[in-house]
Amino acid sequence: MTGQLDAVELAQALIRCPSVTPEDGGALARLTAALEGLGLQCHSLPFGEYGTAEVQNLYARIGSAAPNFCFAGHTDVVPVGAPVGVPGGWTRDPFGAEIEDGILYGRGASDMKSAIAAFTAATSRFLDRRGADFGGSISLLITGDEEGPSVNGTRKVLEWLEARGEKLDACVVGEPTNPASLGDMVKIGRRGSLTGRLTVTGIQGHSAYPDLADNPLPRMIRMLAAISEPRLDDGTDHFQPSNLQLTTIDVGNPATNITPAAAHAGFNLRFNDLHTGAELTEWLHARLSEVGGDYDLSISISGEAFLTPPGPLSGLMSDAIESVTGNRPELSTSGGTSDARFIKDYAAVAEFGLISKTMHKADEEVALEDIEKLSAIYEAVLDGYFPP
């Protein structure tokens, strides 16, 4: 073991790796070198599936005994977007990891390379104090496929672990969970996400002779009203109400004297744990069939709703957060999806990371003070999970 790591320096090193999904940009090699220096056994896990790019993943572990406490995250980042010099774009190199006035800038600074650096540095300090015989195992599950299709990343690593008989007992995902200040929020669950693409077909014709055609647009309007207007539920103790949002309506008809042969629409449904994707798919077909007519509906479910009920893990995290920041976090299920949706089938999981205000934006940033505090929180979590 080489001793303690500096969280800010490691965050800079990771940000300087241009790991835009599905490229790795050297990020996992840099992280592997740091973890091997701490004594963790590292496994490079490239996975590919037909029709998708191969993705690099990493699983690292120290210790062989239970319980196995896991930190999870992703080194892949979203594209830069508008570059330097373009109005609304970056004002500095997105992969320069520049520090100015106590702020670290770069793609992945918030989401979520700095969190990975923070829990790696926390692990280094914990091992430096406690040694390798601390009564369990610490592992890191890092993917390069969270911002992409999420088919060759965390899900496949978890399947690989299961196949070799390796178990995770608890997991903290370092996603940026705080709306305004560090310590605001721990995510203990996520809503499910269902995306639908609806095609309503008819017969093209002259607008002056509607009896000789079959205009799909009136049916499309009634179908969209049938699925978007009803209130699905009133929410639960831990979840907000489910909601369906129309995202696009496309006809592609520039003429005013022709009725189209088909109309297309897209929607996204975010649902709580009162529903499953399969049940909602049945409900959608039932509502559309009530309107009647020819239609096709394709459904993609990127994740089911899940909840890790308030208990030992969220309590441990809340205590650690309060001890460092003075804030007692809200336990929330708000926001979009994350790789916790896969981990929840294998271990108790909760999410806590940095402030989310600049993630995916130009000039993505994080305060150096927050990186250090986050690392201290993760270290306190390890101390609480593995008491002396």
N, C-alpha and C positions, 0 to 999 in steps of 0.2 A: 504494500500500500504506500502511495507517495504522499499522503497527507491531505490537507484541505484544499478544495478547489475554490476559485473566485467565481461567483455566480455571474457578475457583470462581464468579466473577460470571456467566460464560456458563451454567454448570450451573444456577445459581439462576434465570436468565432462562428457560431451557428448562423447568424444573420448574414454573414459574408458569403455563405454558401447559397447560390441561386437555385434553391430547391423548389421551383414552381412545378406543381403536379403535372406529370408524373415523374419529373426529373428529381434526382437526389442531390445533385450538385456538391457531393462530398460531405454532406451534413452528418450522415450516419457514421461515416468513417471517423470524422472528428469526434463524435460522441463516443464511439466505441473505444477510441484511444484513451479518452478520459476515464471511462468506466473500467477498462482493463487495468489502468493504473491504480484503481481503488481495490482491485482484487475481484471484480465481478467477472463471471464467465459469460462471454458474449456469443450469441448465435446470430449470424447474418441469415436472414430469411427472405430471399427473393421469391415472389409469387407472381404468376401470370395466368390469365384465363383467356381462352380464345376470343378474339375481338377486342381485347383490352391490353394496354401497355403493361409490361412487367414492372413491378413496384418493389423497392427495397424496404425491408422491415428489420427491426432489431428486437431481440429479447435478451435481457441480461439479468443475471441473478447472483447473489452471494448468499451462501447458506444452503443447507439441504433439509433442514427441519421445518416443520410447520409451527406456527402459521406463516404463510407467505403473503407479505404486504407488498402490493404492487402500485407503482406510479405509472400512469399511462398518458400518452400524448402523441403528437404528430409533428414531424419536421417539415412536411410539405406545406407550401403556402400558395395563396391565390396569385394570379398574375398581377403585375405591377399596375396595369391600367395606364392612365395618362402619364407620360414620362416627364422628366425635368424639362422645363422651358415651355410646356404646353399649359395654357390657362386651366387652372383647377388641378394641375398635376403636381408631381413631386417637386420640392424645392431643393432636394439633395439626393445623392445616390441611394436608391432603394436598398442596395446591398452593401452600402458603405459602412453601416453600423456606426455612424457618427454620434458623438456625444457633445451636446451643447447645453449649458446652463442646467446641468443635472438631469437631462433628458436624453435617452437613447432612441435614435431614429432608425427605422428600417423595416422592410417587409418581414413580418413574423415577430416583430418586437412585442406586440401584444398577443398575437394569435399564431403560435404559442411557444416560440423558441426560448423566450426569457423564462417561462415557467419550467421548461425542461431543464434549463441551466440552473434554476432555483432548486428543483428537487434533486438534481445531481449534486450540487454543492451541499445541500442539506444532508444527503447520504454520506458525503465525504466527511463532514464534521461529526456526524453520528458515529461512523466507523472509527474515526480518529479517537473519539472519546471512549467508545465501548468495545472496540475490537470486533473481530469476526464472530465471536461466540456470544451473541446477544439473545439467544433463545428463540431463534426463528430464521426467516429468510426475508430479504428485500429484493424485489425485482423491478425492472423497467420494461414496459411494453411500448415500443415506439414504432409508429407506422409512417409511411410516405404516401398514404392513400386516403387521408381523411377529407381533404378538400376536393378529391376527385370522385370517381364512381363508388369508392368504398367497397370494392369487391375483392381486391388483392391485398388488403391490409389487415386491420385488427381482427376481423372475423376469421381470416385464414390462420393468423397466429394463434388465436384461441383454439381453433380446431387442431393445430399442430401440438399445442400443449396438452390438450385432452388425449390425443393419440399416444403421447409418451407418458401418460399418467401423472402429469404435473398439474397441480391445483393452485388456484389463486383463492385466498381467503377474504381479502378486502382490497379495494382499489380506489385510488384517488386520481381522477382525470384532471389535468391542469388547464382546462379550457378557461378563457377569460369570462368569468361569471359576474363580475361586479359592475353595476351600471355607472356608478359615480366615484366611489372611493373604495380602497382596499378594505375588505371586511364586510361589505354590504350584503353579500349573498352567497349561499351554498346551494348548488342544484342537487336535489335528491330524486329527481325524476325528469322525464321529458314527455312532451306530447307525441303522439304518433303523427305520421305524415303520409297522406295518400294523395297522389297526383292522378287526375283523370284527363283523358283526351276523348272528346265526344265528336262523332261525325254523324250528321243527319243528312240523309240522301233523299233526292226527289227526282224530278224530270225537268230539265232545262226547257224554257219556252219564252215566247214573246209576252211582254208584260201586258199587252192589250188583249191577249187571249188566254187568260188564266185557266179556263176550262180545258185547254189543250196541254197544260203542263201540271207539274206538282211542285210548288214552291216550298222548299224545306225551311225557309226562314221563320214563318209563323210557328212551326212546330219547335224549331230550335229555341225561340224565345220562350215558349211555354215550358219546354223541358228545363231550361236554365232557371226559370222562376220556380219550378217545382223542386229543384234541389238546393237552390240558394236562399230561398225565403224562409223555409221552416227553421225554427230554433231546435237544434239537436238536443240540447240539455242546458241546465243552469249551472254547470260546473260542480265541483266537489270540494271537500275541505282542502285539498292540496292542488287542485287543477282549476284553471279558468274554463269557461264554457268552450265547447268545441265550435269551430267556425269553418265555413266553406267560403273561399274567395275565388271569384272568377278572375282568370289571369289573361285570357285572350279570346277574341271572337274573330274568326277569319272567314271571308268569303272569296276574296280575290276577284271581285267583279267590278270593273271600271265602268260598265255600261249601265244606263238607266232604263233601257227598254228590253232587258233580258233578265229573267229570273234564273237564279243559279241552279245547278244540278246538285250541289252539296254545300253544306256549311260546316265549319269546324270550330270547336271551342276547347279551351283548356281551363282547368280549375285545380286548386289545391285545398285539401281538407286537413286541418290540424285538429286532432281529436284527443280527448282525455281517456282515462282508464275505465270509463263507462262503456267503451266500445272497443271492438277489434276491427282490423282492416277487412276481414272476411265479412263480418256483420254489416259494415258500412257499404261494402260492395253490393251485397244483396239489397240493402235499402235503396241504393242509387238505381239499380236496375228496376226495382219495383216502382219507384217514382217516375222513371222515364217511360216504363211500359204503360203506366196509367195514361200518359199523354197519347201514346200510340204512334204508329208509323215506323218507318225503317230507320234504324240507327245502329251505330257501332260504338261501343265504349271500351277503351283500353285503360287498364288500371295498373299503377305502379305504387307499391307500398315500400317506402324507404325505411320505415321503422314503426314498431308498435309502441303505444303508450306504456310507460312503466313507472313504478314508484318504489324507491327504497324507503320504507316507512321510517320516520324519525326514531332513532335508537342509538346503539353504541357508536357506530361510525360517525353519524352526523353530530352526535354529542361530543365525541372526541375532537372532531374538526372545529366545532363551534368554540370549545374551550381553548383550543390552540390559537384560533383567530383572535378571540377576546384577550388572551394573555399578551399578544403582540401588538394589536391595534387598539384595544379598548372597546371595539365594536362587537356586539353580539349579532351574528349574521341572520338574515332572513333565510328560511328554508323554502326554496322555490322550485317550481317545475316550468317556469316560463322559458321563452326563447325557442330556438329551432332544435334540430337534432344534433347529436354528437355520437362518437364511438361508444359512449356509455350504453347505447341501445344494444350493442353486441355483448358488452362485458356483463351486463345485468343477468344474463343467463348462466354465468359462471361464478359470480362473486357479488357480495354486497359492494355497491359502487356509489360514489358521490363525486361531485365536481367542484373544484375551487381553483381559481387562478387570478389573473390580473384584471385590470379595468378594461371594459369592452368598447369604450367610446370610439377608438380609432381603428379597430380591427377592420381589415379589408379596405381601408381608406388610403389616399395619398398621405405621405408623411405620418405613417403609422408610428406610434411612439409609446414609450413607457418611462416612468420616472425611475431613476436609479434607486431611490429610496424604497420604492415599491418592490423592486426585485429583491433587495436585501430583506425587507420585511416578509415577503412571500417565502423566501428561503428559510427564514427563522420559523415561520408558521409550519412549514413542512417538517422541519427538524423537531418541533414540538409535537407534531402528530406522531412521528416515529418514537419519540420518548414515551408518549402516552400509550402507544400500541405495544411497545416492548419495554415495560417498566423495569428498572434495575432490580 
